[in-house]
């Protein structure tokens, strides 16, 4: 069997799209279900993603897949078209020669490609890899490939969601699009403008089994529409994700300045601040720490999981630095579907935030529910907080999953009512 480099364990970007990586997940689920009975199974992976860019065009890949329809229509052959363009065939008790003839037909479609030309005069087959799934080593390698394909598909889906989310945010904030030429002036205004009165606060609570609530912390954040009016009226700050990311580092600094003046002596409630990893590693945070070091245990630092995937090493360094000094760390940006393929407890945070959304209101699959309950049940994985809860349905759904911590507009109302009754 051809050798294939086993990929490192994936760190899948979260996505709320239930259809994301559906074919890749189907293959992975099938492989796991048949692990104990692999007799007669083998697989072929065609490395379409290694073709040159001209031959990787979508219509060429569709032609290649269609050329395999006769083979894949057989009951003992399953074809999987992956998000990166690769094609896998999973076969059970099918003559190898029959499959090899079909793989040869696909290879012939791209005979002029350097990937194929490299095969001539050599025993090396760079176009396809074959795996005897009855052999443990081949099985492990193919499982690793399936996991890698799931990871790639989820990341692509997450990128599409980010683009869609940025588009929605851009539409919500009116004005001309933020441009690079505007950055210097807007950043300078951001450094100088008063923001203390446009800092919002949103509580996160833990509900115990007797129905009494405990305030975990109050998240501090800048109300962006108010900030827009002060530093760039008529400019859509969300129009460009990357330009706004640049601005967010200055927003972090201003949040730290405001939070450093929080009356920790007089107010028992902890606070949380959402920061970039680069901010935690900066002189601005060191200056913040010098002012609040005695109250570090009352501060939760929230970090977006997308930021973590961009700099995993930086995250672990920042996490350890924060926790050694008494801060608590929260991972934000997760969702119930992503934990099926990514175990967030490995990040070693004190809290995990999982977003409640419309896609969960009809329920999620049995497998996703099982993985989420497993994450929630691990005490060493940090408290799971269901956020963006806008109705009682979110609370009931979360409680059904074993979640006891909540945040969102509906929780704001609950906290006000519980405070009035002395329950919090």
PyMOL commands that set and color helices and strands:
alter all, ss='L'
color gray80, all
select helices_A, chain A and resi 22-33+48-50+58-66+69-72+96-109+114-117+136-172+180-192+196-198+224-231+241-259+277-280+283-298+305-310+312-324+338-340+344-347+358-360+366-377+379-381+392-400+409-420
alter helices_A, ss='H'
color red, helices_A
select strands_A, chain A and resi 41-46+77-81+87-92+128-132+176-177+199-207+213-222+235-236+271-274+299-304+328-335+351-355+383-387+405-407
alter strands_A, ss='S'
color yellow, strands_A
deselect
rebuild
show_as cartoon
